[in-house]
Amino acid sequence: MPELEFSLTGTSGNPVTETDSAGQIRLVYFGFTSCPDVCPATLSGLRAAIKQMPDDLQDDVTTLFVSVDPNRDTPERIASYVNFFGQGVVGLTGEEATLREFTKRYRTTFGYDQPDAEGNYQVSHSAAVYVFDGDGDARLLLRPGLTTEQISEDLTALAAASAPS
């Protein structure tokens, strides 16, 4: 996997790049705020796993929630959504072409279902979480089905290995 690199729009409406969280372990998750189940479950699971880490390592982890639904997910809507999952979650989005380029870089994709009569639609996306170390190197791919304990152990080991000695 290539190292972490992006330029997207943050919840303030300003550009955000990977350098804004350099030195942090970054958990990159592609989703959307209207997601009925997978996205909130994944973000809740990540929050629980991080809370199980030793207290002195929890602040070394940042979750980057990248909305792949820019037509509905404004920076303000994303801010409200990610705030529910704690202060260590950063909400991002961008133009569809930028998002497609970013997801392609990590060999994943997303798509949109046909809207229903009210204009609502689902977004298909990967449920995996991409984990990058403080230098932006890809280190782990967290797939659905891992327990909170497994994720916490992996993140703790990565954070402890990255900590200055």
OpenMM code with the backbone's topology and positions (N, CA, C; nanometers):
from openmm import Vec3, app, unit

residues = "MET PRO GLU LEU GLU PHE SER LEU THR GLY THR SER GLY ASN PRO VAL THR GLU THR ASP SER ALA GLY GLN ILE ARG LEU VAL TYR PHE GLY PHE THR SER CYS PRO ASP VAL CYS PRO ALA THR LEU SER GLY LEU ARG ALA ALA ILE LYS GLN MET PRO ASP ASP LEU GLN ASP ASP VAL THR THR LEU PHE VAL SER VAL ASP PRO ASN ARG ASP THR PRO GLU ARG ILE ALA SER TYR VAL ASN PHE PHE GLY GLN GLY VAL VAL GLY LEU THR GLY GLU GLU ALA THR LEU ARG GLU PHE THR LYS ARG TYR ARG THR THR PHE GLY TYR ASP GLN PRO ASP ALA GLU GLY ASN TYR GLN VAL SER HIS SER ALA ALA VAL TYR VAL PHE ASP GLY ASP GLY ASP ALA ARG LEU LEU LEU ARG PRO GLY LEU THR THR GLU GLN ILE SER GLU ASP LEU THR ALA LEU ALA ALA ALA SER ALA PRO SER".split()
positions = [
    Vec3(0.0837, -0.1187, 0.0000),
    Vec3(0.0000, 0.0000, 0.0000),
    Vec3(0.0880, 0.1248, 0.0000),
    Vec3(0.0468, 0.2242, -0.0752),
    Vec3(0.1221, 0.3501, -0.0745),
    Vec3(0.1057, 0.4222, 0.0590),
    Vec3(0.1991, 0.5116, 0.0883),
    Vec3(0.1897, 0.5869, 0.2130),
    Vec3(0.0698, 0.6804, 0.2085),
    Vec3(0.0286, 0.7241, 0.3266),
    Vec3(-0.0883, 0.8098, 0.3390),
    Vec3(-0.0619, 0.9449, 0.2742),
    Vec3(-0.1507, 0.9829, 0.1843),
    Vec3(-0.1392, 1.1114, 0.1151),
    Vec3(-0.2777, 1.1524, 0.0679),
    Vec3(-0.3198, 1.2733, 0.1069),
    Vec3(-0.4502, 1.3237, 0.0633),
    Vec3(-0.4584, 1.4735, 0.0849),
    Vec3(-0.5512, 1.5349, 0.0148),
    Vec3(-0.5905, 1.6725, 0.0387),
    Vec3(-0.7420, 1.6758, 0.0241),
    Vec3(-0.8116, 1.6866, 0.1377),
    Vec3(-0.9574, 1.6819, 0.1403),
    Vec3(-1.0100, 1.8026, 0.2172),
    Vec3(-1.1406, 1.8110, 0.2294),
    Vec3(-1.2042, 1.9211, 0.3005),
    Vec3(-1.2444, 1.8740, 0.4389),
    Vec3(-1.2021, 1.9490, 0.5407),
    Vec3(-1.2371, 1.9169, 0.6784),
    Vec3(-1.3712, 1.9744, 0.7168),
    Vec3(-1.4128, 1.9490, 0.8390),
    Vec3(-1.5446, 1.9939, 0.8849),
    Vec3(-1.5540, 2.1457, 0.8988),
    Vec3(-1.4405, 2.2142, 0.9001),
    Vec3(-1.4427, 2.3607, 0.9038),
    Vec3(-1.4587, 2.4193, 0.7636),
    Vec3(-1.4518, 2.3301, 0.6616),
    Vec3(-1.4572, 2.3766, 0.5235),
    Vec3(-1.3199, 2.4046, 0.4660),
    Vec3(-1.2165, 2.3939, 0.5489),
    Vec3(-1.0794, 2.4202, 0.5056),
    Vec3(-1.0094, 2.2917, 0.4624),
    Vec3(-0.9052, 2.3040, 0.3785),
    Vec3(-0.8307, 2.1855, 0.3351),
    Vec3(-0.7604, 2.1174, 0.4531),
    Vec3(-0.7565, 1.9854, 0.4465),
    Vec3(-0.6861, 1.9029, 0.5446),
    Vec3(-0.6001, 1.8051, 0.4656),
    Vec3(-0.4749, 1.7883, 0.5088),
    Vec3(-0.3868, 1.6913, 0.4452),
    Vec3(-0.3347, 1.5951, 0.5515),
    Vec3(-0.2619, 1.4952, 0.5071),
    Vec3(-0.2044, 1.3972, 0.5998),
    Vec3(-0.1059, 1.4626, 0.6970),
    Vec3(-0.0470, 1.5741, 0.6591),
    Vec3(0.0504, 1.6384, 0.7484),
    Vec3(-0.0166, 1.6988, 0.8728),
    Vec3(-0.1478, 1.7253, 0.8663),
    Vec3(-0.2188, 1.7810, 0.9817),
    Vec3(-0.2236, 1.6838, 1.0988),
    Vec3(-0.2072, 1.5545, 1.0718),
    Vec3(-0.2090, 1.4548, 1.1794),
    Vec3(-0.0800, 1.3728, 1.1803),
    Vec3(0.0269, 1.4281, 1.1229),
    Vec3(0.1564, 1.3584, 1.1210),
    Vec3(0.1995, 1.3268, 1.2631),
    Vec3(0.2606, 1.2107, 1.2795),
    Vec3(0.3031, 1.1660, 1.4106),
    Vec3(0.1979, 1.0827, 1.4818),
    Vec3(0.0754, 1.0901, 1.4346),
    Vec3(-0.0351, 1.0126, 1.4897),
    Vec3(-0.0514, 0.8818, 1.4129),
    Vec3(-0.1011, 0.7806, 1.4802),
    Vec3(-0.1486, 0.6624, 1.4091),
    Vec3(-0.2822, 0.7044, 1.3496),
    Vec3(-0.3003, 0.6859, 1.2196),
    Vec3(-0.4233, 0.7277, 1.1530),
    Vec3(-0.5035, 0.6054, 1.1106),
    Vec3(-0.6308, 0.6037, 1.1490),
    Vec3(-0.7245, 0.5005, 1.1082),
    Vec3(-0.8131, 0.5635, 1.0019),
    Vec3(-0.8021, 0.5184, 0.8780),
    Vec3(-0.8784, 0.5772, 0.7688),
    Vec3(-0.9965, 0.4866, 0.7371),
    Vec3(-1.1163, 0.5460, 0.7458),
    Vec3(-1.2389, 0.4711, 0.7196),
    Vec3(-1.3247, 0.5496, 0.6208),
    Vec3(-1.3645, 0.4843, 0.5126),
    Vec3(-1.4498, 0.5454, 0.4110),
    Vec3(-1.5941, 0.5078, 0.4397),
    Vec3(-1.6835, 0.6077, 0.4497),
    Vec3(-1.8235, 0.5805, 0.4782),
    Vec3(-1.9100, 0.6984, 0.4394),
    Vec3(-2.0264, 0.7083, 0.5041),
    Vec3(-2.1169, 0.8207, 0.4790),
    Vec3(-2.2102, 0.8354, 0.5979),
    Vec3(-2.2555, 0.9577, 0.6239),
    Vec3(-2.3309, 0.9841, 0.7465),
    Vec3(-2.4711, 0.9247, 0.7469),
    Vec3(-2.5275, 0.8938, 0.6309),
    Vec3(-2.6613, 0.8339, 0.6248),
    Vec3(-2.6562, 0.6818, 0.6343),
    Vec3(-2.5395, 0.6267, 0.6524),
    Vec3(-2.5207, 0.4825, 0.6624),
    Vec3(-2.6013, 0.4304, 0.7820),
    Vec3(-2.6890, 0.3323, 0.7595),
    Vec3(-2.7760, 0.2880, 0.8680),
    Vec3(-2.7109, 0.1944, 0.9700),
    Vec3(-2.6011, 0.1285, 0.9336),
    Vec3(-2.5504, 0.0272, 1.0255),
    Vec3(-2.3985, 0.0132, 1.0291),
    Vec3(-2.3352, -0.0135, 0.9173),
    Vec3(-2.1926, -0.0455, 0.9162),
    Vec3(-2.1072, 0.0707, 0.9668),
    Vec3(-2.1335, 0.1913, 0.9194),
    Vec3(-2.0505, 0.3063, 0.9589),
    Vec3(-2.0593, 0.3361, 1.1083),
    Vec3(-2.1801, 0.3515, 1.1645),
    Vec3(-2.1838, 0.3794, 1.3082),
    Vec3(-2.1274, 0.2640, 1.3916),
    Vec3(-2.1503, 0.1410, 1.3483),
    Vec3(-2.0964, 0.0264, 1.4229),
    Vec3(-1.9440, 0.0253, 1.4173),
    Vec3(-1.8886, 0.0550, 1.3002),
    Vec3(-1.7425, 0.0568, 1.2858),
    Vec3(-1.6812, 0.1679, 1.3700),
    Vec3(-1.7353, 0.2880, 1.3607),
    Vec3(-1.6809, 0.4000, 1.4371),
    Vec3(-1.6965, 0.3781, 1.5876),
    Vec3(-1.8068, 0.3194, 1.6303),
    Vec3(-1.8252, 0.2875, 1.7724),
    Vec3(-1.7248, 0.1820, 1.8164),
    Vec3(-1.7019, 0.0821, 1.7318),
    Vec3(-1.6047, -0.0219, 1.7635),
    Vec3(-1.4631, 0.0326, 1.7731),
    Vec3(-1.4277, 0.1233, 1.6831),
    Vec3(-1.2950, 0.1856, 1.6887),
    Vec3(-1.2797, 0.2681, 1.8165),
    Vec3(-1.3844, 0.3423, 1.8508),
    Vec3(-1.3800, 0.4229, 1.9740),
    Vec3(-1.3598, 0.3322, 2.0951),
    Vec3(-1.4326, 0.2205, 2.0999),
    Vec3(-1.4206, 0.1270, 2.2127),
    Vec3(-1.2804, 0.0660, 2.2177),
    Vec3(-1.2257, 0.0313, 2.1018),
    Vec3(-1.0916, -0.0284, 2.0974),
    Vec3(-0.9865, 0.0712, 2.1452),
    Vec3(-0.9992, 0.1961, 2.1037),
    Vec3(-0.9036, 0.2985, 2.1454),
    Vec3(-0.9146, 0.3224, 2.2961),
    Vec3(-1.0371, 0.3208, 2.3497),
    Vec3(-1.0568, 0.3415, 2.4939),
    Vec3(-0.9984, 0.2263, 2.5764),
    Vec3(-0.9793, 0.1099, 2.5150),
    Vec3(-0.9188, -0.0036, 2.5856),
    Vec3(-0.7661, 0.0032, 2.5843),
    Vec3(-0.7107, 0.0910, 2.5047),
    Vec3(-0.5654, 0.1065, 2.5011),
    Vec3(-0.5183, 0.1711, 2.6319),
    Vec3(-0.3899, 0.1541, 2.6683),
    Vec3(-0.3380, 0.2263, 2.7848),
    Vec3(-0.3630, 0.3770, 2.7685),
    Vec3(-0.3969, 0.4415, 2.8793),
    Vec3(-0.4324, 0.5845, 2.8760),
    Vec3(-0.3287, 0.6702, 2.8048),
    Vec3(-0.2005, 0.6397, 2.8260),
    Vec3(-0.0955, 0.7248, 2.7696),
    Vec3(-0.0771, 0.7058, 2.6194),
    Vec3(-0.1443, 0.6069, 2.5598),
    Vec3(-0.1323, 0.5840, 2.4149),
    Vec3(-0.2574, 0.6241, 2.3374),
    Vec3(-0.3673, 0.6443, 2.4064),
    Vec3(-0.4943, 0.6739, 2.3377),
    Vec3(-0.4881, 0.8009, 2.2530),
    Vec3(-0.4175, 0.9016, 2.3009),
    Vec3(-0.4095, 1.0288, 2.2282),
    Vec3(-0.3191, 1.0210, 2.1056),
    Vec3(-0.2527, 0.9064, 2.0870),
    Vec3(-0.1648, 0.8875, 1.9708),
    Vec3(-0.2399, 0.8377, 1.8485),
    Vec3(-0.3727, 0.8199, 1.8615),
    Vec3(-0.4533, 0.7629, 1.7536),
    Vec3(-0.5578, 0.8640, 1.7074),
    Vec3(-0.5659, 0.8848, 1.5767),
    Vec3(-0.6670, 0.9714, 1.5158),
    Vec3(-0.7439, 0.8898, 1.4127),
    Vec3(-0.8760, 0.8965, 1.4192),
    Vec3(-0.9606, 0.8296, 1.3206),
    Vec3(-1.0005, 0.9325, 1.2155),
    Vec3(-0.9737, 0.9006, 1.0897),
    Vec3(-1.0113, 0.9873, 0.9782),
    Vec3(-1.1325, 0.9254, 0.9094),
    Vec3(-1.2497, 0.9847, 0.9310),
    Vec3(-1.3728, 0.9387, 0.8676),
    Vec3(-1.3878, 1.0160, 0.7370),
    Vec3(-1.3755, 0.9459, 0.6249),
    Vec3(-1.3821, 1.0097, 0.4933),
    Vec3(-1.5182, 0.9786, 0.4321),
    Vec3(-1.6036, 1.0805, 0.4230),
    Vec3(-1.7343, 1.0606, 0.3614),
    Vec3(-1.7189, 1.0523, 0.2096),
    Vec3(-1.7748, 0.9460, 0.1526),
    Vec3(-1.7732, 0.9282, 0.0070),
    Vec3(-1.9102, 0.9638, -0.0518),
    Vec3(-1.9847, 1.0476, 0.0216),
    Vec3(-2.1166, 1.0935, -0.0219),
    Vec3(-2.1206, 1.2463, -0.0191),
    Vec3(-2.0387, 1.3105, -0.1043),
    Vec3(-2.0288, 1.4568, -0.0968),
    Vec3(-2.1562, 1.5308, -0.1339),
    Vec3(-2.2499, 1.4657, -0.2027),
    Vec3(-2.3745, 1.5341, -0.2386),
    Vec3(-2.4625, 1.5615, -0.1167),
    Vec3(-2.4568, 1.4736, -0.0165),
    Vec3(-2.5383, 1.4931, 0.1039),
    Vec3(-2.4545, 1.5348, 0.2243),
    Vec3(-2.3315, 1.4900, 0.2291),
    Vec3(-2.2484, 1.5122, 0.3474),
    Vec3(-2.1673, 1.6404, 0.3360),
    Vec3(-2.2278, 1.7471, 0.3842),
    Vec3(-2.1588, 1.8759, 0.3917),
    Vec3(-2.0595, 1.8711, 0.5078),
    Vec3(-1.9634, 1.9599, 0.5103),
    Vec3(-1.8723, 1.9644, 0.6257),
    Vec3(-1.9473, 1.9775, 0.7590),
    Vec3(-2.0540, 2.0567, 0.7617),
    Vec3(-2.1313, 2.0755, 0.8846),
    Vec3(-2.1987, 1.9453, 0.9274),
    Vec3(-2.2561, 1.8748, 0.8320),
    Vec3(-2.3231, 1.7477, 0.8635),
    Vec3(-2.2211, 1.6444, 0.9123),
    Vec3(-2.1056, 1.6405, 0.8491),
    Vec3(-2.0004, 1.5469, 0.8906),
    Vec3(-1.9526, 1.5823, 1.0309),
    Vec3(-1.9387, 1.7114, 1.0608),
    Vec3(-1.8937, 1.7545, 1.1941),
    Vec3(-1.9890, 1.7034, 1.3013),
    Vec3(-2.1180, 1.7195, 1.2784),
    Vec3(-2.2176, 1.6733, 1.3743),
    Vec3(-2.2082, 1.5218, 1.3923),
    Vec3(-2.1873, 1.4513, 1.2841),
    Vec3(-2.1782, 1.3043, 1.2870),
    Vec3(-2.0548, 1.2578, 1.3637),
    Vec3(-1.9375, 1.3088, 1.3289),
    Vec3(-1.8147, 1.2594, 1.3920),
    Vec3(-1.8047, 1.3017, 1.5387),
    Vec3(-1.8647, 1.4148, 1.5749),
    Vec3(-1.8601, 1.4587, 1.7137),
    Vec3(-1.9250, 1.3580, 1.8068),
    Vec3(-2.0215, 1.2828, 1.7561),
    Vec3(-2.0879, 1.1791, 1.8350),
    Vec3(-1.9894, 1.0698, 1.8767),
    Vec3(-1.8855, 1.0475, 1.7952),
    Vec3(-1.7922, 0.9373, 1.8194),
    Vec3(-1.6666, 0.9794, 1.8952),
    Vec3(-1.6623, 1.1011, 1.9437),
    Vec3(-1.5509, 1.1435, 2.0270),
    Vec3(-1.4587, 1.2407, 1.9579),
    Vec3(-1.3694, 1.2994, 2.0375),
    Vec3(-1.2843, 1.4064, 1.9873),
    Vec3(-1.1698, 1.3576, 1.9003),
    Vec3(-1.1396, 1.2294, 1.8993),
    Vec3(-1.0294, 1.1783, 1.8186),
    Vec3(-1.0695, 1.1424, 1.6774),
    Vec3(-1.1891, 1.1860, 1.6343),
    Vec3(-1.2379, 1.1537, 1.4999),
    Vec3(-1.2410, 1.2810, 1.4165),
    Vec3(-1.1766, 1.2762, 1.3014),
    Vec3(-1.1709, 1.3894, 1.2096),
    Vec3(-1.2561, 1.3554, 1.0878),
    Vec3(-1.3506, 1.4419, 1.0560),
    Vec3(-1.4369, 1.4218, 0.9397),
    Vec3(-1.3808, 1.4908, 0.8174),
    Vec3(-1.3849, 1.4193, 0.7050),
    Vec3(-1.3307, 1.4703, 0.5794),
    Vec3(-1.4224, 1.4353, 0.4638),
    Vec3(-1.4148, 1.5130, 0.3572),
    Vec3(-1.4828, 1.4800, 0.2321),
    Vec3(-1.4129, 1.5574, 0.1206),
    Vec3(-1.4682, 1.5493, 0.0014),
    Vec3(-1.4120, 1.6204, -0.1124),
    Vec3(-1.5020, 1.6029, -0.2329),
    Vec3(-1.4575, 1.6553, -0.3440),
    Vec3(-1.5297, 1.6347, -0.4692),
    Vec3(-1.5253, 1.4858, -0.5029),
    Vec3(-1.6283, 1.4368, -0.5725),
    Vec3(-1.6340, 1.2937, -0.6040),
    Vec3(-1.5085, 1.2453, -0.6762),
    Vec3(-1.4580, 1.3223, -0.7713),
    Vec3(-1.3382, 1.2799, -0.8454),
    Vec3(-1.2177, 1.2664, -0.7522),
    Vec3(-1.2042, 1.3580, -0.6576),
    Vec3(-1.0947, 1.3521, -0.5602),
    Vec3(-1.1088, 1.2296, -0.4714),
    Vec3(-1.2321, 1.2020, -0.4272),
    Vec3(-1.2576, 1.0847, -0.3436),
    Vec3(-1.2287, 0.9553, -0.4192),
    Vec3(-1.2663, 0.9512, -0.5470),
    Vec3(-1.2392, 0.8301, -0.6266),
    Vec3(-1.0886, 0.8076, -0.6418),
    Vec3(-1.0148, 0.9148, -0.6621),
    Vec3(-0.8691, 0.9047, -0.6737),
    Vec3(-0.8082, 0.8555, -0.5417),
    Vec3(-0.8576, 0.9090, -0.4315),
    Vec3(-0.8079, 0.8702, -0.2995),
    Vec3(-0.8385, 0.7233, -0.2704),
    Vec3(-0.9623, 0.6794, -0.2945),
    Vec3(-0.9967, 0.5400, -0.2661),
    Vec3(-0.9221, 0.4449, -0.3595),
    Vec3(-0.9044, 0.4840, -0.4831),
    Vec3(-0.8322, 0.3990, -0.5785),
    Vec3(-0.6880, 0.3779, -0.5325),
    Vec3(-0.6292, 0.4794, -0.4726),
    Vec3(-0.4922, 0.4710, -0.4223),
    Vec3(-0.4767, 0.3548, -0.3232),
    Vec3(-0.5841, 0.3253, -0.2502),
    Vec3(-0.5807, 0.2186, -0.1505),
    Vec3(-0.6627, 0.0964, -0.1930),
    Vec3(-0.6826, 0.0863, -0.3232),
    Vec3(-0.7449, -0.0304, -0.3857),
    Vec3(-0.8846, -0.0611, -0.3324),
    Vec3(-0.9616, 0.0444, -0.3155),
    Vec3(-1.1003, 0.0270, -0.2756),
    Vec3(-1.1860, 0.1181, -0.3624),
    Vec3(-1.3153, 0.1074, -0.3486),
    Vec3(-1.4052, 0.1859, -0.4317),
    Vec3(-1.5340, 0.2135, -0.3547),
    Vec3(-1.6204, 0.2902, -0.4152),
    Vec3(-1.7530, 0.3156, -0.3601),
    Vec3(-1.8478, 0.3387, -0.4761),
    Vec3(-1.9786, 0.3265, -0.4513),
    Vec3(-2.0784, 0.3464, -0.5560),
    Vec3(-2.2106, 0.3883, -0.4954),
    Vec3(-2.2990, 0.4347, -0.5800),
    Vec3(-2.4292, 0.4845, -0.5365),
    Vec3(-2.5404, 0.4009, -0.5970),
    Vec3(-2.6394, 0.3627, -0.5137),
    Vec3(-2.7581, 0.2944, -0.5630),
    Vec3(-2.8510, 0.3962, -0.6291),
    Vec3(-2.9493, 0.3455, -0.7017),
    Vec3(-3.0495, 0.4335, -0.7618),
    Vec3(-3.1337, 0.4977, -0.6511),
    Vec3(-3.1598, 0.6285, -0.6595),
    Vec3(-3.2424, 0.6935, -0.5579),
    Vec3(-3.3852, 0.6396, -0.5591),
    Vec3(-3.4474, 0.6367, -0.4416),
    Vec3(-3.5877, 0.5970, -0.4338),
    Vec3(-3.6750, 0.7175, -0.4688),
    Vec3(-3.8065, 0.7038, -0.4521),
    Vec3(-3.9001, 0.8104, -0.4898),
    Vec3(-3.8741, 0.9408, -0.4142),
    Vec3(-3.8209, 0.9309, -0.2937),
    Vec3(-3.7913, 1.0508, -0.2143),
    Vec3(-3.6507, 1.1042, -0.2399),
    Vec3(-3.5753, 1.0364, -0.3277),
    Vec3(-3.4399, 1.0810, -0.3582),
    Vec3(-3.3333, 1.0235, -0.2659),
    Vec3(-3.3738, 0.9343, -0.1764),
    Vec3(-3.2773, 0.8711, -0.0867),
    Vec3(-3.2052, 0.7572, -0.1581),
    Vec3(-3.0810, 0.7359, -0.1245),
    Vec3(-3.0036, 0.6288, -0.1860),
    Vec3(-2.9002, 0.5773, -0.0877),
    Vec3(-2.8558, 0.4560, -0.1113),
    Vec3(-2.7498, 0.3962, -0.0314),
    Vec3(-2.6171, 0.4118, -0.1049),
    Vec3(-2.5115, 0.4053, -0.0289),
    Vec3(-2.3767, 0.4139, -0.0839),
    Vec3(-2.3050, 0.2843, -0.0486),
    Vec3(-2.2524, 0.2164, -0.1491),
    Vec3(-2.1729, 0.0966, -0.1208),
    Vec3(-2.0282, 0.1410, -0.1013),
    Vec3(-1.9639, 0.0796, 0.0000),
    Vec3(-1.8261, 0.1168, 0.0316),
    Vec3(-1.7617, 0.0035, 0.1096),
    Vec3(-1.6313, 0.0062, 0.1185),
    Vec3(-1.5569, -0.0940, 0.1939),
    Vec3(-1.5836, -0.0756, 0.3424),
    Vec3(-1.5840, -0.1858, 0.4147),
    Vec3(-1.5996, -0.1791, 0.5596),
    Vec3(-1.4643, -0.1894, 0.6301),
    Vec3(-1.3570, -0.1969, 0.5546),
    Vec3(-1.2235, -0.2096, 0.6136),
    Vec3(-1.1735, -0.0750, 0.6648),
    Vec3(-1.0828, -0.0816, 0.7612),
    Vec3(-1.0188, 0.0372, 0.8163),
    Vec3(-0.8698, 0.0259, 0.7861),
    Vec3(-0.8162, 0.1276, 0.7232),
    Vec3(-0.6750, 0.1319, 0.6862),
    Vec3(-0.5977, 0.2009, 0.7980),
    Vec3(-0.4916, 0.1371, 0.8453),
    Vec3(-0.4159, 0.1903, 0.9581),
    Vec3(-0.2765, 0.2309, 0.9107),
    Vec3(-0.2427, 0.3574, 0.9366),
    Vec3(-0.1140, 0.4139, 0.8984),
    Vec3(-0.0410, 0.4583, 1.0238),
    Vec3(0.0900, 0.4403, 1.0253),
    Vec3(0.1689, 0.4835, 1.1407),
    Vec3(0.1937, 0.6343, 1.1338),
    Vec3(0.2674, 0.6843, 1.2303),
    Vec3(0.2930, 0.8279, 1.2393),
    Vec3(0.3680, 0.8861, 1.1217),
    Vec3(0.4412, 0.8009, 1.0492),
    Vec3(0.5126, 0.8452, 0.9295),
    Vec3(0.4270, 0.8367, 0.8039),
    Vec3(0.3056, 0.7826, 0.8168),
    Vec3(0.2162, 0.7687, 0.7021),
    Vec3(0.2319, 0.6383, 0.6274),
    Vec3(0.3084, 0.5437, 0.6851),
    Vec3(0.3251, 0.4128, 0.6205),
    Vec3(0.2080, 0.3220, 0.6572),
    Vec3(0.1548, 0.2504, 0.5572),
    Vec3(0.0462, 0.1555, 0.5815),
    Vec3(0.0982, 0.0425, 0.6687),
    Vec3(0.0250, 0.0140, 0.7763),
    Vec3(0.0697, -0.0883, 0.8698),
    Vec3(-0.0298, -0.2016, 0.8883),
    Vec3(-0.1589, -0.1705, 0.8885),
    Vec3(-0.2610, -0.2722, 0.9140),
    Vec3(-0.3828, -0.2467, 0.8271),
    Vec3(-0.4577, -0.3540, 0.8033),
    Vec3(-0.5893, -0.3437, 0.7424),
    Vec3(-0.6841, -0.4155, 0.8370),
    Vec3(-0.7714, -0.3389, 0.9022),
    Vec3(-0.8664, -0.3964, 0.9959),
    Vec3(-0.9925, -0.4329, 0.9191),
    Vec3(-1.0197, -0.5620, 0.9126),
    Vec3(-1.1380, -0.6095, 0.8406),
    Vec3(-1.2523, -0.6338, 0.9381),
    Vec3(-1.3754, -0.6292, 0.8891),
    Vec3(-1.4900, -0.6588, 0.9764),
    Vec3(-1.4728, -0.7972, 1.0394),
    Vec3(-1.5226, -0.8108, 1.1604),
    Vec3(-1.5155, -0.9393, 1.2289),
    Vec3(-1.4108, -0.9440, 1.3382),
    Vec3(-1.3173, -0.8480, 1.3389),
    Vec3(-1.2193, -0.8433, 1.4466),
    Vec3(-1.2890, -0.7969, 1.5742),
    Vec3(-1.2469, -0.8517, 1.6872),
    Vec3(-1.3054, -0.8090, 1.8137),
    Vec3(-1.2442, -0.6762, 1.8574),
    Vec3(-1.3118, -0.6099, 1.9487),
    Vec3(-1.2600, -0.4862, 2.0060),
    Vec3(-1.1227, -0.5109, 2.0680),
    Vec3(-1.1085, -0.6247, 2.1349),
    Vec3(-0.9817, -0.6586, 2.2000),
    Vec3(-0.8698, -0.6757, 2.0968),
    Vec3(-0.8992, -0.7436, 1.9874),
    Vec3(-0.7975, -0.7630, 1.8830),
    Vec3(-0.7521, -0.6292, 1.8256),
    Vec3(-0.8473, -0.5426, 1.7964),
    Vec3(-0.8130, -0.4114, 1.7407),
    Vec3(-0.7321, -0.3317, 1.8417),
    Vec3(-0.7741, -0.3326, 1.9674),
    Vec3(-0.7039, -0.2591, 2.0720),
    Vec3(-0.5608, -0.3106, 2.0880),
    Vec3(-0.5434, -0.4409, 2.0861),
    Vec3(-0.4100, -0.4997, 2.0984),
    Vec3(-0.3210, -0.4580, 1.9821),
    Vec3(-0.3753, -0.4630, 1.8604),
    Vec3(-0.2967, -0.4231, 1.7427),
    Vec3(-0.2576, -0.2758, 1.7494),
    Vec3(-0.3531, -0.1890, 1.7857),
    Vec3(-0.3237, -0.0463, 1.7934),
    Vec3(-0.2260, -0.0149, 1.9062),
    Vec3(-0.2408, -0.0858, 2.0187),
    Vec3(-0.1485, -0.0653, 2.1303),
    Vec3(-0.0071, -0.1049, 2.0908),
    Vec3(0.0066, -0.2187, 2.0237),
    Vec3(0.1405, -0.2631, 1.9804),
    Vec3(0.2018, -0.1629, 1.8826),
    Vec3(0.1223, -0.1133, 1.7893),
    Vec3(0.1712, -0.0153, 1.6932),
    Vec3(0.2087, 0.1155, 1.7629),
    Vec3(0.1247, 0.1622, 1.8540),
    Vec3(0.1534, 0.2872, 1.9254),
    Vec3(0.2776, 0.2719, 2.0136),
    Vec3(0.2916, 0.1586, 2.0800),
    Vec3(0.4069, 0.1372, 2.1679),
    Vec3(0.5351, 0.1305, 2.0849),
    Vec3(0.5285, 0.0687, 1.9683),
    Vec3(0.6462, 0.0590, 1.8805),
    Vec3(0.6838, 0.1949, 1.8228),
    Vec3(0.5849, 0.2823, 1.8076),
    Vec3(0.6074, 0.4147, 1.7495),
    Vec3(0.6495, 0.5183, 1.8523),
    Vec3(0.6269, 0.4862, 1.9802),
    Vec3(0.6553, 0.5846, 2.0856),
    Vec3(0.8044, 0.6105, 2.0953),
    Vec3(0.8425, 0.7362, 2.1203),
    Vec3(0.9856, 0.7669, 2.1356),
    Vec3(1.0391, 0.6945, 2.2585),
    Vec3(1.1607, 0.6443, 2.2468),
    Vec3(1.2166, 0.5692, 2.3597),
    Vec3(1.2949, 0.6560, 2.4542),
] * unit.nanometer
topology = app.Topology()
chain = topology.addChain("A")
for resn in residues:
    res = topology.addResidue(resn, chain)
    for name in ("N", "CA", "C"):
        topology.addAtom(name, app.Element.getBySymbol(name[0]), res)
